């Protein structure tokens, strides 16, 4: 049933009770609001590729065990993670075992299941057991996220809740559409602590996001310790937009983020934005400036005013030091070098600089990612361009991106008027910017990455990413209000087959995530376009 999100709470729950009565559910039974709703098998975000509902549901009981393949420490770790999710709300012990007995929740790795790929899984639910099968641990982890969403939303709470804890019967077989399903957090304009980043990682993992792009440097702050250039972090990281204290990640902090992300099967994509967006670096080391004079630290929100000094040799010592140390720290394959809004760099200098920066990334064994302005220079073989244009970006600029794509440059799609999570939802949204327009929940979901840019072969689209720039964002509540629920739409565009794409059906599945997000303490934007339950 659909209710406008603006209905007052009481009126909404009266309607729900009335509806339950009409459907014959409420008559003579306990009040409807005391029994948690069992989600139907397909009511998952992102939509699974294949859902065959049927058969009796599985019910978790105080004696349920989580059974993992004994030979895989990763399967055991994922089983322990699942137990950790379910124990507080169910109050059950949920021991993790490798006793090879039937029944309970089974986590199985089957490397021979080629069709499941790197992240796919099968979930089979029946009266006797729930079995999760994957080819790789990442697939088991994604399966666990589906399993969570098949339990009542109250399972997400961290105190004991009333059951029963049922999982609808049937089989889900699921693999992702794209291998790159990202979210970006700008930790430069405002700094976010390791704990805040971990919290966001956990929230993204629930929706099968698999990349965390960290925007680690910009005019307002340098956020990663570089041993050979210590002032970048200690001085360049000492403030932020509005003049607060800023901060930076020590190498130990950064490794902690990497490890946490890896435990949720997210790959971290670090970004050092160059040659523009570099005031924090220019302020830290005077020799990086063509003038030899360091500018003051910057706490405003203008863009396009800073540039590394392209002709100076010391610039490339800086690039080498930074890329070398960051590449050595980062196990993931990508290193993002920015390249956007280099308005203070001449075109010839921009091309010359990007050639050298890309070479440094290659030298240290990483794959180049750059904002799509990179396609106006000479992208190296294997480079990935991140498109952040708008519907009304000029045809010439789109054609330049398409030409690079035809020549093999892969694309990550982050159209700003669709998936920039820092854009206001409506003119009344208290946070965010509006230079790319207002982006309501339907707008961020309702487009097709495979057919978005004219002339771009679908095969070069690596995936999608939702950036959250932080000029106006300074707390976890801010992150969550702007990201949720739009990031779910981006997660679904990245994961679900195009054949499942349908706003009318999506908004109903999304609505069912409302109580789950609320149970997780996420104060999401209650878009009136989504029929949130009001009970
Ligand atoms: C632009 C700009 C960023 C801003 C952001 C704000 C890109 C790639 N460069 O996106 O510096 O923070 O908009 O929405």
Boltz pocket constraint, residues with backbone or C-beta under 6 A from the ligand:
constraints:
  - pocket:
      binder: B
      contacts: [[A, 303], [A, 340], [A, 341], [A, 371], [A, 388], [A, 420], [A, 422], [A, 433], [A, 469], [A, 470], [A, 471]]
      max_distance: 6.0
